[in-house]
Amino acid sequence: MKDERILVILNPASGVVSKDVAASYIFKKLMQHFRTVSLINSNSPEDGYEIAKNAKNNFDIIAVFGGDGTINSIASALVGTDKTLGILPGGSGNGLIRNLNISLSWRQALDTLIHGKDKYIDIGRINNSYFFNVAGVGLDGMISKKYNTETKSRGMAPYIYYALKGYFEMPTFKVRIVSENTELEEEVALIAFANFPQYGGNAIIAPYADPYDGMLDICIIKKFQIVKSALILKRLFNGNIDKFPFYKTFKFKKVSIISLNKEIPSTIDGEYGGEDGKIFEVEVIPNNIRIRVP
């Protein structure tokens, strides 16, 4: 029996897993190992954030059962604290979960909550929002915006539809990129800011990203011909995106992205950033959240 108090916050609307069916099993199993166990549903990411913020002084572990957006909201409430974030996969992309090597089976992931170890990882901040896996502007933001605003269904199928549609529409944005060591202007399709290598679903955008190095990876995909779309998608999923001739990457601590023409949509851990913008300030915050991993 662990002398730890654990709260599990469930998002019933995320992914394709029935959280109501799972709740009883989760409670019974965790009660065998933890001194105190509580479960609560969240009605939205904002609600989940408030629950975690108000509960963190009464629990040692705040666990989330949901997708990347729900995980982001709960994790944001724990930044800079000594509380542990626990994760049970309940979404569709499960990007952070895959990067942390947590099982995609929520039943098996319970074993990580019980027997896992705690590690501090770096986090990112884009303007006033935290991200823990990957944020981005441009095509990524457009895909997330359409996925979040134009469909009520969840899961990978509609996301893949908007991703393919976006790749063939291929909007571009002229930007100035300014970091501590670099200043350049580019016409880009997308810019990703990566703490870990993959978005989710085994789509690897930043092969060299490391959440323990005190840096983020910027991944720039410049304007390219539509006929190259199949090639970039293939390399995205086989881990060779860095071999694509229109791809550029470097590590940074702080970077500014300034649009030189139109407003740009953004994405934060797979969710639409909330509003389009023309200036994005991105920075790493090293070693700033504790997560239970296998």
C-alpha positions in Angstrom: 0.0 0.0 0.0 1.5 3.3 -1.1 1.3 6.3 1.2 0.1 8.5 -1.7 -3.2 10.2 -2.4 -4.3 10.0 -6.1 -7.0 11.9 -8.0 -8.1 10.7 -11.4 -9.8 13.3 -13.6 -11.8 11.7 -16.4 -12.9 13.5 -19.6 -16.0 11.5 -20.8 -16.0 13.1 -24.2 -12.4 12.4 -25.3 -11.4 9.7 -27.7 -13.4 6.5 -28.1 -13.1 4.9 -24.7 -16.2 4.8 -22.4 -14.9 6.4 -19.2 -18.0 5.4 -17.3 -17.4 1.8 -17.9 -13.7 2.1 -17.0 -14.2 4.2 -13.8 -15.3 1.3 -11.5 -12.4 -0.8 -12.6 -9.9 2.0 -12.1 -11.2 2.8 -8.7 -11.1 -0.8 -7.4 -7.6 -1.4 -8.7 -6.1 1.8 -7.4 -7.7 1.3 -4.0 -5.6 -1.9 -3.6 -2.4 0.2 -3.8 -3.1 3.8 -2.7 -4.0 5.3 0.7 -6.6 7.7 -0.9 -8.3 7.4 -4.3 -10.8 9.8 -5.8 -12.3 10.0 -9.3 -14.1 13.0 -10.9 -15.4 13.9 -14.3 -14.4 17.1 -16.1 -16.8 18.8 -18.4 -14.2 20.6 -20.5 -10.5 21.3 -20.6 -11.1 24.5 -18.6 -13.1 22.6 -16.0 -10.3 20.0 -15.8 -7.7 22.8 -15.2 -9.8 24.2 -12.3 -10.3 20.8 -10.7 -6.6 20.1 -10.8 -5.7 23.6 -9.6 -8.0 23.3 -6.6 -7.2 19.7 -5.8 -3.4 19.7 -6.0 -2.8 20.6 -2.4 -4.9 17.6 -1.3 -3.3 14.9 -3.5 0.2 13.7 -4.4 -0.7 12.4 -7.9 -3.2 14.1 -10.3 -3.9 11.6 -13.0 -5.8 12.3 -16.2 -7.8 9.8 -18.3 -8.3 11.5 -21.7 -6.7 12.8 -24.8 -3.9 15.2 -25.5 -6.0 18.3 -25.0 -7.3 17.1 -21.6 -3.8 16.1 -20.6 -2.5 19.6 -21.5 -5.2 21.3 -19.3 -4.5 19.1 -16.3 -0.7 19.3 -16.7 -0.9 23.1 -17.0 -2.3 23.3 -13.5 0.7 21.3 -12.1 3.6 23.3 -13.8 6.2 24.3 -11.3 4.8 22.2 -8.4 6.1 19.0 -6.8 2.9 17.1 -7.7 3.0 14.2 -10.0 1.1 14.0 -13.3 -0.2 10.6 -14.1 -1.6 9.6 -17.5 -4.1 7.0 -18.7 -4.6 7.0 -22.5 -8.2 7.9 -23.4 -7.8 9.9 -26.6 -7.1 9.2 -30.2 -3.7 10.5 -31.1 -2.1 10.0 -27.7 1.0 11.9 -28.6 2.5 12.5 -25.2 1.6 9.0 -24.1 3.4 7.4 -27.0 6.5 9.6 -26.5 6.7 8.6 -22.8 6.3 4.9 -23.7 3.2 4.5 -21.6 1.0 1.7 -22.7 -1.9 2.6 -25.1 -4.0 0.2 -23.1 -5.5 2.2 -20.2 -5.7 -1.1 -18.1 -2.0 -1.7 -18.6 -1.2 2.0 -18.0 -2.7 1.6 -14.5 0.4 -0.4 -13.7 2.5 2.7 -14.5 0.5 4.7 -12.0 1.1 2.0 -9.4 4.7 0.9 -10.1 6.2 3.6 -12.3 8.9 6.2 -11.5 8.6 10.0 -11.5 10.7 12.1 -13.8 10.9 15.8 -14.4 10.7 16.9 -18.1 11.1 20.2 -19.9 7.9 22.0 -21.1 7.3 24.7 -23.7 5.4 28.0 -23.6 3.8 29.6 -26.7 2.7 33.1 -25.9 0.6 32.5 -22.7 0.0 28.8 -23.1 2.0 25.8 -22.0 2.7 22.8 -24.2 4.2 19.5 -23.2 4.6 17.6 -26.5 4.4 19.7 -29.7 2.9 23.1 -30.6 3.0 24.7 -34.0 1.8 27.4 -36.4 0.6 27.2 -40.0 -0.7 24.0 -41.6 -0.8 22.2 -38.2 -2.8 25.0 -36.7 -5.2 25.0 -39.7 -5.8 21.3 -39.4 -6.5 21.5 -35.6 -8.8 24.5 -36.2 -10.9 22.7 -38.7 -10.9 19.5 -36.6 -12.0 21.3 -33.5 -14.5 23.7 -35.1 -16.0 21.8 -38.0 -16.6 18.3 -36.7 -18.3 16.9 -33.5 -16.9 13.4 -34.0 -13.6 12.4 -32.4 -10.9 9.9 -33.2 -8.2 9.6 -35.9 -10.5 9.3 -39.0 -11.7 12.9 -39.1 -8.3 14.2 -38.1 -6.7 12.3 -41.0 -9.3 13.7 -43.3 -8.5 17.3 -42.4 -4.8 16.5 -42.5 -4.9 15.2 -46.0 -7.2 18.0 -47.1 -4.8 20.5 -45.6 -1.7 19.0 -47.3 -3.4 19.2 -50.7 -4.6 22.8 -50.1 -1.1 23.7 -48.8 -1.5 27.3 -47.5 1.8 29.1 -46.9 2.8 32.0 -44.7 5.7 34.4 -45.0 7.4 34.7 -41.6 10.5 36.1 -39.9 12.1 33.7 -37.4 14.4 35.1 -34.7 16.2 33.0 -32.1 19.2 33.5 -29.9 21.5 32.3 -32.8 19.4 32.6 -35.9 17.4 35.2 -37.9 15.9 34.3 -41.2 12.8 34.9 -43.4 11.0 32.0 -45.0 7.8 31.1 -46.8 6.6 28.2 -44.7 3.8 25.6 -44.8 4.3 24.9 -41.1 6.5 25.5 -38.1 6.5 23.0 -35.2 8.0 23.5 -31.8 8.8 20.1 -30.4 9.6 18.9 -26.9 9.3 15.2 -28.0 9.8 13.6 -31.4 6.2 12.7 -32.5 2.8 14.4 -32.7 1.0 11.1 -32.0 -0.1 8.2 -34.2 3.6 7.6 -34.9 4.0 10.8 -37.0 7.6 11.9 -36.1 8.1 15.6 -36.8 11.3 16.1 -34.7 13.6 13.0 -34.7 16.1 14.7 -32.4 13.8 16.3 -29.8 14.7 15.4 -26.2 12.5 16.5 -23.2 15.5 16.4 -20.9 18.0 18.6 -22.8 16.7 22.1 -21.7 15.9 22.9 -25.4 13.1 22.8 -27.9 13.4 21.7 -31.5 12.0 24.0 -34.2 10.9 22.2 -37.3 10.3 24.2 -40.4 8.7 22.9 -43.5 9.1 25.4 -46.3 6.8 25.8 -49.3 7.0 22.8 -51.6 5.2 21.4 -54.6 2.0 19.5 -54.1 3.5 16.5 -55.9 5.9 16.2 -53.0 3.1 15.6 -50.4 3.2 11.8 -50.6 6.9 11.9 -50.0 6.7 14.1 -47.0 3.9 12.0 -45.5 5.9 8.9 -46.0 9.0 10.4 -44.3 6.8 11.8 -41.5 5.7 8.3 -40.6 9.0 6.4 -41.1 11.1 8.9 -39.0 13.1 10.3 -41.9 11.4 13.8 -42.1 14.9 15.3 -41.7 15.9 13.9 -45.1 13.1 16.0 -46.8 14.8 18.8 -48.8 12.2 21.4 -47.7 12.7 20.6 -44.0 14.9 22.6 -41.6 15.5 22.1 -37.9 17.5 23.5 -35.0 17.4 23.6 -31.2 16.5 26.8 -29.3 15.7 28.2 -25.9 13.6 31.2 -27.1 12.3 32.0 -30.6 10.0 34.6 -32.1 7.8 34.0 -35.1 6.5 37.2 -36.8 4.1 36.9 -39.7 5.0 39.2 -42.5 1.5 39.1 -44.2 -1.5 37.3 -42.7 -2.6 35.9 -39.4 -1.6 32.3 -38.7 -3.6 29.6 -36.9 -1.8 27.7 -34.1 -2.0 24.3 -32.4 -1.1 23.3 -28.9 -0.7 19.6 -28.1 -3.1 18.7 -30.9 -5.8 21.3 -30.1 -6.5 24.6 -31.9 -4.7 27.4 -30.1 -7.9 29.4 -29.8 -7.2 32.4 -32.1 -5.0 33.2 -35.1 -2.2 35.6 -34.6 0.8 37.4 -36.2 3.4 37.1 -33.4 4.3 34.0 -31.5 6.8 34.0 -28.7 8.0 30.4 -27.8 10.4 29.3 -25.0 11.5 26.3 -23.1 11.1 26.0 -19.3 13.5 23.3 -18.3 12.8 20.5 -15.8 9.4 21.9 -14.8 6.8 19.2 -14.4 7.0 15.8 -12.8 5.4 12.9 -14.7 5.0 9.2 -13.7 6.5 7.0 -16.4 7.1 3.2 -16.8 
